[in-house]
Amino acid sequence: MKDRLEQLKAKQLTQEDDTDEVEIAIDNTAFMDEFFSEIEETRLNIDKISESVEEAKKLYSIILSAPIPEPKTKDDLEQLTTEIKKRANNVRNKLKSMEKHIEEDEVRSSADLRIRKSQHSVLSRKFVEVMTKYNEAQVDFRERSKGRIQRQLEITGKKTTDEELEEMLESGNPTIFTSGIIDSQISKQALSEIEGRHKDIVRLESSIKELHDMFMDIAMLVENQGEMLDNIELNVMHTVDHVEKARDETKKAMKYQGQARKNLISLQLGLTTLVSRWERSSNGLPENEGHLFLYFLVATLGPGSAIHPWKNLTYLMQP
């Protein structure tokens, strides 16, 4: 009675452990579903930033090609810049949050953790690539705007070097550009463009500074993940190899299963025939037919079969 009670307790503990494992598996599945949802949301935001960057580049070209750009074009660019900054900040915060959770789970080594690291690394790199393109577009726009200012200053008779022009831009004071300019119709038009370009550069530099910390934060993250990113392709290749091996083993198992099924059918037919003869005969099977059956059985099942015909079926030869 005591032994039986211990068995029941042990069985109950095993069932509780199984229940805990199921709950953990369910919780983990729900967690990964939420993670992949965040990944997809972040990827869409990065794609939208990329689209906005391409649109901003078009607006940069329009502004640079017009002596006096339309106010609406500049407003559209301002709105687009604000949108890019907002989305970029959201993506940065999301990636930082993912990184924090990954670091907290670093003590555990699991397939889920590797997947999360891989997805986070891929998105971080993609984000840096998009923001790098945006930064390059901004710098190009600044340089070309500076070139337009320099040409307009030359039109008014005021030549400047790159160093002098940079000092003027850094001062943030547009009167530096206008001092000493001759009052003429050409000079007024040039002056208007100079002041407009200067304002564009001031707004642009403000945007570049706002995005700088965010950009460097994620860029450093990607740099630190370089080694792991290089191993992603290798891990995928290993996974493919495992899948191919598993597929080959499955094919072999199906082949063996089919052969075993054929052998079993043959054995059943043989048994049915011989047992029927034994039932009709009052003296059992003739000795030669009994031996023939046993030979047939060994040939069908194989000598290593768990069923040993010489021990289990010799009764068929008995009268």
WOZIJO-V734730 format. One record per pair of residues at least 24 apart in sequence whose C-alpha atoms are under 10 Angstrom apart, sorted by the first residue. I is the first residue (numbers start at 1). J is the second residue. D is the distance in Angstrom with one decimal. If there is no record, write none. Layout:
BEGIN
I:J:D + I:J:D
END
This chain:
BEGIN
28:112:8.7 + 29:112:9.6 + 31:112:9.9 + 32:112:7.6 + 32:113:9.8 + 32:115:9.5 + 32:116:8.6 + 35:98:8.7 + 35:116:7.9 + 35:119:9.7 + 36:116:8.7 + 36:119:8.8 + 38:94:8.2 + 38:95:9.7 + 38:98:9.1 + 39:94:9.1 + 39:95:9.2 + 39:98:9.4 + 39:116:9.2 + 39:119:7.4 + 39:120:7.8 + 39:123:8.0 + 40:123:9.8 + 41:91:9.2 + 41:94:9.7 + 42:87:9.5 + 42:88:9.9 + 42:90:8.5 + 42:91:6.1 + 42:92:9.4 + 42:94:7.4 + 42:95:8.3 + 42:120:9.9 + 42:123:7.8 + 42:124:9.9 + 42:127:9.4 + 43:91:8.7 + 43:122:9.8 + 43:123:6.8 + 43:124:9.8 + 43:126:8.7 + 43:127:8.7 + 44:91:9.9 + 45:84:9.7 + 45:87:6.5 + 45:88:8.0 + 45:90:8.5 + 45:91:7.0 + 45:127:9.5 + 46:84:9.6 + 46:87:7.8 + 46:88:7.6 + 46:90:9.9 + 46:91:7.3 + 46:123:8.3 + 46:124:9.8 + 46:126:7.7 + 46:127:6.1 + 46:128:9.7 + 46:129:10.0 + 46:130:7.5 + 46:131:9.2 + 47:126:9.2 + 47:127:8.9 + 47:130:8.6 + 48:83:9.8 + 48:84:8.6 + 48:87:8.3 + 48:88:9.9 + 49:80:9.7 + 49:83:8.3 + 49:84:5.8 + 49:85:8.9 + 49:86:9.6 + 49:87:6.8 + 49:88:7.2 + 49:91:9.7 + 49:127:8.9 + 49:130:7.4 + 49:131:8.3 + 49:134:9.1 + 50:84:8.9 + 50:126:9.8 + 50:127:8.9 + 50:129:9.3 + 50:130:5.8 + 50:131:8.1 + 50:133:8.6 + 50:134:8.2 + 51:84:9.7 + 51:130:9.5 + 52:77:9.9 + 52:80:6.7 + 52:81:8.4 + 52:83:8.2 + 52:84:6.7 + 52:134:9.2 + 53:80:8.4 + 53:81:8.6 + 53:84:7.6 + 53:130:8.0 + 53:131:8.5 + 53:133:7.7 + 53:134:5.8 + 53:135:9.4 + 53:137:8.1 + 53:138:9.7 + 54:133:9.1 + 54:134:8.4 + 54:137:9.1 + 55:80:8.2 + 56:80:6.9 + 56:81:7.6 + 56:84:9.5 + 56:134:8.5 + 56:137:8.3 + 56:138:9.0 + 57:133:9.9 + 57:134:8.4 + 57:137:6.4 + 57:138:8.3 + 57:140:9.6 + 57:141:8.4 + 60:137:8.4 + 60:138:8.5 + 60:140:9.2 + 60:141:6.3 + 60:142:9.6 + 60:144:9.7 + 60:145:9.5 + 61:141:8.1 + 61:144:9.7 + 63:141:9.4 + 63:145:9.2 + 63:197:9.3 + 63:200:9.5 + 64:141:7.9 + 64:144:7.5 + 64:145:6.8 + 64:148:8.1 + 64:197:8.9 + 65:148:9.9 + 66:193:9.5 + 67:148:9.1 + 67:189:8.7 + 67:190:8.7 + 67:192:9.1 + 67:193:6.3 + 67:194:9.6 + 67:196:9.4 + 67:197:9.5 + 68:189:8.8 + 68:190:9.8 + 68:192:7.9 + 68:193:6.2 + 68:194:9.8 + 68:196:7.7 + 68:197:9.2 + 69:193:9.0 + 69:196:8.7 + 69:197:9.7 + 74:200:8.6 + 78:200:9.9 + 78:203:8.7 + 78:204:9.4 + 78:207:9.9 + 81:203:10.0 + 81:204:9.1 + 81:207:7.7 + 82:207:8.7 + 84:131:9.5 + 84:134:9.4 + 84:211:9.7 + 85:207:8.1 + 85:208:9.9 + 85:210:8.2 + 85:211:7.1 + 85:214:9.7 + 88:127:8.3 + 88:130:9.8 + 88:131:8.2 + 88:211:8.4 + 88:214:8.2 + 88:215:9.0 + 89:211:8.5 + 89:214:7.2 + 89:215:9.6 + 91:123:9.4 + 91:124:9.1 + 91:127:8.0 + 91:214:9.9 + 91:218:9.9 + 92:124:8.6 + 92:127:8.5 + 92:128:9.9 + 92:214:6.9 + 92:215:8.6 + 92:217:8.4 + 92:218:7.0 + 93:214:9.3 + 93:218:9.9 + 94:120:9.9 + 95:120:7.0 + 95:121:9.1 + 95:123:8.1 + 95:124:7.0 + 95:127:9.6 + 95:218:8.3 + 95:221:9.7 + 96:120:9.5 + 96:124:9.6 + 96:217:9.2 + 96:218:8.3 + 96:221:9.1 + 99:221:9.1 + 114:228:9.8 + 114:232:9.4 + 114:235:9.8 + 115:232:9.7 + 117:225:9.3 + 117:228:8.5 + 117:229:9.1 + 117:232:9.7 + 118:225:9.7 + 118:228:7.9 + 118:229:7.2 + 118:231:9.4 + 118:232:6.8 + 119:229:9.9 + 119:232:9.9 + 120:222:9.7 + 120:225:9.9 + 121:221:8.6 + 121:222:6.8 + 121:224:10.0 + 121:225:6.9 + 121:226:8.7 + 121:228:8.2 + 121:229:6.6 + 121:232:9.5 + 122:222:8.9 + 122:225:9.9 + 122:229:7.6 + 122:232:9.4 + 123:222:9.6 + 124:218:6.7 + 124:219:8.1 + 124:221:7.7 + 124:222:6.2 + 124:223:10.0 + 124:225:9.4 + 125:218:8.3 + 125:219:7.9 + 125:221:8.9 + 125:222:6.0 + 125:223:9.0 + 125:225:9.4 + 125:226:9.6 + 125:229:9.2 + 126:222:9.6 + 127:215:9.1 + 127:218:8.1 + 127:219:9.0 + 127:222:9.7 + 128:214:9.9 + 128:215:7.0 + 128:216:9.0 + 128:217:9.8 + 128:218:6.7 + 128:219:6.1 + 128:220:9.8 + 128:221:9.7 + 128:222:8.0 + 129:219:9.2 + 131:211:8.9 + 131:212:9.9 + 131:214:9.6 + 131:215:7.0 + 131:218:9.9 + 131:219:9.7 + 132:215:8.1 + 132:219:9.4 + 134:208:9.6 + 135:207:9.8 + 135:208:7.3 + 135:211:8.8 + 135:212:9.0 + 135:215:9.2 + 138:201:9.5 + 138:204:7.0 + 138:205:8.6 + 138:207:9.0 + 138:208:7.6 + 139:201:9.8 + 139:204:8.8 + 139:205:9.0 + 139:208:8.7 + 141:200:9.4 + 141:201:8.4 + 141:204:8.6 + 142:197:9.1 + 142:198:9.6 + 142:200:8.3 + 142:201:5.9 + 142:202:9.4 + 142:204:7.3 + 142:205:8.3 + 143:201:9.1 + 144:197:9.8 + 145:194:9.2 + 145:196:9.7 + 145:197:6.0 + 145:198:8.0 + 145:200:8.0 + 145:201:7.2 + 146:194:9.2 + 146:197:7.5 + 146:198:8.0 + 146:200:9.9 + 146:201:7.9 + 147:197:9.8 + 148:190:9.8 + 148:193:8.5 + 148:194:7.8 + 148:197:7.7 + 148:198:10.0 + 149:177:9.0 + 149:190:8.6 + 149:191:9.2 + 149:193:7.5 + 149:194:5.2 + 149:195:8.5 + 149:196:9.3 + 149:197:6.6 + 149:198:7.7 + 150:177:9.8 + 150:194:8.5 + 151:190:9.1 + 151:194:9.3 + 152:186:9.7 + 152:187:8.5 + 152:189:9.0 + 152:190:5.4 + 152:191:7.5 + 152:192:9.7 + 152:193:7.6 + 152:194:6.6 + 153:177:7.7 + 153:178:8.9 + 153:181:8.6 + 153:187:8.9 + 153:190:7.3 + 153:191:8.1 + 153:193:9.9 + 153:194:7.6 + 154:190:9.5 + 155:181:9.9 + 155:186:8.1 + 155:187:7.4 + 155:190:7.3 + 155:191:9.8 + 156:180:9.2 + 156:181:6.1 + 156:182:6.9 + 156:183:9.3 + 156:184:9.1 + 156:186:7.7 + 156:187:5.5 + 156:188:9.0 + 156:189:9.8 + 156:190:7.1 + 156:191:8.3 + 157:181:7.6 + 157:182:8.3 + 157:187:9.1 + 158:182:9.8 + 168:198:9.5 + 169:198:7.1 + 169:199:9.7 + 169:201:7.9 + 169:202:7.9 + 170:201:9.9 + 170:202:8.7 + 170:205:9.8 + 172:198:8.2 + 172:199:8.8 + 172:201:9.6 + 172:202:7.2 + 173:198:9.0 + 173:199:9.9 + 174:198:7.0 + 174:199:8.5 + 260:300:9.1 + 260:301:8.4 + 262:300:9.4 + 263:297:9.6 + 263:299:9.5 + 263:300:5.8 + 263:301:7.0 + 263:302:9.9 + 264:300:7.9 + 264:301:8.0 + 265:300:9.9 + 266:296:9.6 + 266:297:9.4 + 266:300:7.7 + 266:301:10.0 + 267:293:9.7 + 267:296:8.2 + 267:297:6.8 + 267:298:9.9 + 267:299:9.9 + 267:300:6.8 + 267:301:8.2 + 270:296:8.2 + 270:297:8.4 + 271:297:9.0 + 274:316:8.4 + 275:316:7.7 + 278:316:7.3 + 278:317:8.7 + 278:318:9.7 + 278:319:9.1 + 281:319:9.0 + 282:319:7.3 + 283:317:9.0 + 283:318:7.7 + 283:319:4.5 + 284:315:8.9 + 284:316:6.7 + 284:317:6.1 + 284:318:5.9 + 284:319:4.5 + 285:315:9.6 + 285:316:6.4 + 285:317:5.3 + 285:318:7.3 + 285:319:7.4 + 286:316:9.3 + 286:317:6.8 + 286:318:8.9 + 286:319:8.8 + 287:316:9.3 + 287:317:6.0 + 287:318:8.5 + 287:319:9.8 + 288:317:9.0 + 289:316:9.6 + 289:317:8.3 + 290:314:7.9 + 290:315:9.3 + 290:316:6.6 + 290:317:5.3 + 290:318:9.1 + 291:316:9.6 + 291:317:8.0 + 293:317:9.6
END
